């Protein structure tokens, strides 16, 4: 993985959350919709597959990768899409989506129906760690995507995905532990996690949950030669958690500067080129 190149690409995406990059009236746009447990993110790339706009909203309409509030999810995706269309002066017509590894056909269909109800045709459905590798570009190793509800992983050997898995345990569980330890609400715990200045303080409190995530990784890489672990997903924004995972697995761990946006960008990169 070229860490500097990955961080530059993510930095470009971060910049267009607030600052829209102009696009021409006829160039193809590539859209990625990430239906996460904590956040729904929509990313738009231009014809050169460079970030031009991004929008996101905190939501609790997805649980462990499953849509639990269909109408609410459609409203949020529609609202984000409409805002991006206004910013770009273009209609968004096609999008790629991703689901946790091992998601059943019925649940994949629900994700598709959400995006279609928001007015876009779904061109591609892929699993989240594989989407992330469109950004990371690794040949061998394991990509671990830890979102709000689940820990998903894809093992790659010589550029090919040879194994995928997904289990409950994600950022929501960190928040529950923080809420209990600090005697605060779940919503307050979610906000606490987002404060980098508090990360050193809260890391020991949530380390048992990170150890549980590490045990999930260990279970699925057992008996395989895994040279490195690559962490992505919003939960991995917690400073220092990579050290816990490295200690518990005994495998070198790498993490981009902003792991939260890796998968949404990768989903958009997999969107079929349509005008």
C-alpha positions as CSV (number, residue, x, y, z in Angstrom):
1,X,0.0,0.0,0.0
2,X,1.3,3.5,-0.9
3,X,0.2,5.2,2.3
4,X,1.0,8.7,1.1
5,X,-1.0,8.2,-2.1
6,X,-4.0,6.8,-0.2
7,X,-3.9,9.8,2.2
8,X,-3.8,12.2,-0.7
9,X,-6.9,10.7,-2.3
10,X,-8.8,10.7,1.0
11,X,-7.6,14.3,1.6
12,X,-9.1,15.3,-1.8
13,X,-12.4,13.7,-0.8
14,X,-12.4,15.4,2.6
15,X,-11.9,18.8,0.9
16,X,-15.0,18.4,-1.3
17,X,-17.3,17.8,1.6
18,X,-17.4,21.6,1.9
19,X,-16.0,22.7,-1.4
20,X,-17.7,21.3,-4.6
21,X,-15.4,20.8,-7.6
22,X,-17.1,21.9,-10.9
23,X,-18.0,19.3,-13.5
24,X,-18.8,19.6,-17.2
25,X,-22.4,19.1,-18.3
26,X,-21.7,15.8,-20.2
27,X,-18.9,14.0,-18.4
28,X,-19.8,10.7,-16.6
29,X,-20.2,10.9,-12.9
30,X,-19.4,8.0,-10.6
31,X,-21.5,7.8,-7.4
32,X,-21.0,5.6,-4.3
33,X,-23.6,5.2,-1.6
34,X,-22.4,3.8,1.7
35,X,-25.3,2.8,4.0
36,X,-23.5,2.6,7.3
37,X,-24.8,1.9,10.8
38,X,-23.7,5.3,12.1
39,X,-23.5,7.4,8.9
40,X,-24.9,7.4,5.4
41,X,-22.4,8.8,2.9
42,X,-22.7,9.7,-0.7
43,X,-19.6,10.3,-2.8
44,X,-19.4,11.7,-6.3
45,X,-16.4,11.4,-8.6
46,X,-15.9,13.0,-12.0
47,X,-15.0,11.4,-15.3
48,X,-11.4,11.0,-14.2
49,X,-12.6,9.3,-11.0
50,X,-11.5,12.3,-8.9
51,X,-13.6,13.4,-5.9
52,X,-15.9,16.4,-6.7
53,X,-18.6,16.3,-3.9
54,X,-19.4,14.4,-0.8
55,X,-22.3,14.5,1.7
56,X,-23.1,12.5,4.8
57,X,-25.6,12.3,7.6
58,X,-25.6,10.6,11.0
59,X,-28.4,8.1,11.1
60,X,-29.6,5.0,13.0
61,X,-31.7,3.4,10.3
62,X,-29.2,0.6,9.6
63,X,-28.3,-2.1,12.1
64,X,-25.4,-4.5,11.6
65,X,-25.6,-3.9,7.8
66,X,-29.3,-4.4,7.6
67,X,-31.9,-1.7,6.7
68,X,-34.2,-1.5,9.8
69,X,-36.0,1.7,8.7
70,X,-36.6,1.5,5.0
71,X,-38.6,4.8,4.7
72,X,-36.1,6.7,6.9
73,X,-33.2,5.4,4.8
74,X,-34.8,6.4,1.6
75,X,-35.5,9.9,2.9
76,X,-31.9,10.4,4.0
77,X,-30.4,9.1,0.7
78,X,-32.9,11.2,-1.3
79,X,-32.0,14.3,0.8
80,X,-28.3,13.8,0.4
81,X,-28.6,13.1,-3.3
82,X,-30.8,16.2,-3.9
83,X,-28.3,18.4,-2.1
84,X,-25.4,17.0,-4.2
85,X,-27.3,17.5,-7.4
86,X,-28.0,21.1,-6.5
87,X,-24.3,21.6,-5.7
88,X,-23.1,20.0,-9.0
89,X,-25.9,21.2,-11.3
90,X,-26.2,17.7,-12.5
91,X,-28.6,14.8,-12.1
92,X,-27.1,11.8,-10.4
93,X,-28.5,8.7,-12.2
94,X,-26.2,5.8,-11.4
95,X,-24.5,4.5,-8.2
96,X,-22.6,1.6,-6.7
97,X,-23.4,0.3,-3.3
98,X,-21.6,-2.0,-0.8
99,X,-22.7,-4.4,1.9
100,X,-21.0,-6.3,4.7
101,X,-19.3,-9.6,3.6
102,X,-21.7,-12.5,3.5
103,X,-24.8,-10.4,3.3
104,X,-27.7,-12.4,1.8
105,X,-29.4,-11.8,-1.5
106,X,-32.5,-10.5,0.1
107,X,-30.7,-7.9,2.2
108,X,-28.6,-6.8,-0.8
109,X,-31.9,-6.3,-2.6
110,X,-33.1,-4.0,0.2
111,X,-30.0,-1.8,-0.2
112,X,-30.6,-1.7,-3.9
113,X,-34.2,-0.7,-3.4
114,X,-33.3,2.2,-1.2
115,X,-31.0,3.7,-3.8
116,X,-33.4,3.1,-6.6
117,X,-36.2,4.7,-4.6
118,X,-33.9,7.7,-4.3
119,X,-33.8,8.0,-8.1
120,X,-30.6,6.2,-9.1
121,X,-29.9,2.9,-10.9
122,X,-27.6,0.6,-9.1
123,X,-24.7,-0.5,-11.3
124,X,-22.6,-2.5,-8.9
125,X,-23.0,-4.3,-5.5
126,X,-19.8,-5.3,-3.7
127,X,-18.7,-6.2,-0.2
128,X,-17.2,-3.3,1.9
129,X,-13.6,-4.5,2.4
130,X,-13.3,-5.2,-1.4
131,X,-14.6,-1.7,-2.0
132,X,-11.9,-0.4,0.3
133,X,-9.2,-2.1,-1.7
134,X,-10.1,0.0,-4.7
135,X,-8.4,2.8,-2.6
136,X,-5.8,0.8,-0.8
137,X,-4.6,-1.3,-3.7
138,X,-3.1,-4.1,-1.7
139,X,-2.0,-7.4,-3.3
140,X,-1.9,-9.6,-0.2
141,X,-3.1,-9.2,3.4
142,X,-6.4,-8.7,5.2
143,X,-8.6,-5.6,4.9
144,X,-10.7,-5.2,8.1
145,X,-13.6,-2.8,7.8
146,X,-15.0,-1.9,11.2
147,X,-18.1,0.2,11.0
148,X,-20.8,1.1,13.4
149,X,-22.2,-2.4,13.7
150,X,-19.9,-5.1,12.4
151,X,-16.3,-6.1,11.8
152,X,-15.9,-7.3,8.2
153,X,-12.8,-8.6,6.5
154,X,-11.5,-9.7,3.2
155,X,-8.4,-11.8,2.8
156,X,-6.4,-11.2,-0.4
157,X,-3.7,-13.4,-1.9
158,X,-1.9,-12.4,-5.1
159,X,-4.6,-9.7,-5.8
160,X,-7.5,-12.1,-5.4
161,X,-10.1,-12.2,-2.7
162,X,-9.9,-15.7,-1.2
163,X,-12.1,-15.3,1.9
164,X,-14.6,-12.9,3.3
165,X,-16.4,-12.8,6.7
166,X,-18.4,-10.4,8.9
167,X,-19.5,-10.5,12.5
168,X,-21.4,-8.2,14.8
169,X,-19.2,-5.9,17.0
170,X,-18.4,-2.4,15.9
171,X,-18.4,1.2,16.9
172,X,-21.9,1.0,18.4
173,X,-20.5,-1.4,21.0
174,X,-17.7,1.0,21.9
175,X,-20.3,3.7,22.5
176,X,-22.4,1.4,24.7
177,X,-19.3,0.7,26.9
178,X,-18.5,4.4,27.0
179,X,-22.1,5.3,27.9
180,X,-22.0,2.8,30.8
181,X,-18.5,3.8,32.1
182,X,-19.1,7.6,32.0
183,X,-22.9,7.3,32.9
184,X,-23.8,9.3,29.8
185,X,-26.4,8.7,27.0
186,X,-25.5,6.7,23.9
187,X,-25.7,9.9,21.8
188,X,-23.2,11.6,24.2
189,X,-20.9,8.6,23.9
190,X,-21.0,8.8,20.1
191,X,-19.9,12.5,20.4
192,X,-17.2,11.6,22.9
193,X,-15.7,9.2,20.4
194,X,-15.3,11.9,17.8
195,X,-13.1,14.1,20.1
196,X,-9.5,13.3,19.2
197,X,-8.3,15.0,22.4
198,X,-10.1,12.4,24.5
199,X,-8.9,9.3,22.5
200,X,-6.0,8.6,24.8
201,X,-8.3,8.7,27.8
202,X,-11.1,6.5,26.4
203,X,-8.8,3.9,24.7
204,X,-8.3,1.9,27.9
205,X,-12.0,1.9,28.6
206,X,-12.9,0.4,25.2
207,X,-9.9,-1.8,24.8
208,X,-11.9,-5.0,25.8
209,X,-14.2,-4.3,22.8
210,X,-11.2,-3.8,20.5
211,X,-9.8,-7.1,21.8
212,X,-13.1,-8.7,20.9
213,X,-12.7,-7.3,17.3
214,X,-9.1,-8.7,17.3
215,X,-10.4,-12.1,18.3
216,X,-12.8,-12.0,15.3
217,X,-9.8,-11.2,13.1
218,X,-7.7,-14.0,14.7
219,X,-10.5,-16.6,14.2
220,X,-10.8,-15.9,10.5
221,X,-7.1,-15.6,9.6
222,X,-6.1,-18.7,11.6
223,X,-4.1,-21.2,9.5
224,X,-3.5,-18.6,6.8
225,X,-0.3,-16.7,6.1
226,X,-1.4,-13.1,6.6
227,X,1.4,-10.6,6.2
228,X,-0.4,-7.4,7.2
229,X,-3.8,-6.1,8.5
230,X,-5.2,-2.9,7.0
231,X,-7.8,-1.1,9.1
232,X,-10.6,1.0,7.5
233,X,-14.1,2.1,8.7
234,X,-15.2,4.9,11.0
235,X,-14.5,3.0,14.2
236,X,-10.9,2.8,13.3
237,X,-10.6,6.6,13.6
238,X,-10.0,6.0,17.3
239,X,-6.3,6.8,17.8
240,X,-4.3,3.9,19.1
241,X,-6.7,1.1,18.4
242,X,-4.3,-0.2,15.7
243,X,-1.7,-0.9,18.5
244,X,-4.3,-3.0,20.3
245,X,-5.1,-5.0,17.2
246,X,-1.4,-5.4,16.4
247,X,-0.7,-6.6,20.0
248,X,-3.6,-9.1,20.0
249,X,-3.0,-10.5,16.5
250,X,0.8,-10.4,16.3
251,X,0.4,-9.1,12.7
252,X,1.7,-5.7,11.4
253,X,-1.3,-3.2,11.3
254,X,-1.6,-0.3,8.9
255,X,-4.2,2.5,9.0
256,X,-4.8,5.4,6.7
257,X,-4.9,8.9,8.2
258,X,-8.7,9.0,7.8
259,X,-10.0,5.4,7.6
260,X,-13.7,6.5,7.7
261,X,-13.8,7.7,4.1
262,X,-11.8,4.8,2.5
263,X,-14.8,2.5,1.9
264,X,-17.2,5.2,0.6
265,X,-14.5,6.4,-1.9
266,X,-13.9,2.8,-3.0
267,X,-17.6,2.2,-3.6
268,X,-17.7,5.2,-5.9
269,X,-14.6,4.0,-7.7
270,X,-16.5,0.8,-8.5
271,X,-19.5,2.6,-10.1
272,X,-19.9,1.8,-13.8
273,X,-19.1,4.7,-16.1
274,X,-22.5,6.0,-17.2
275,X,-23.5,9.4,-18.5
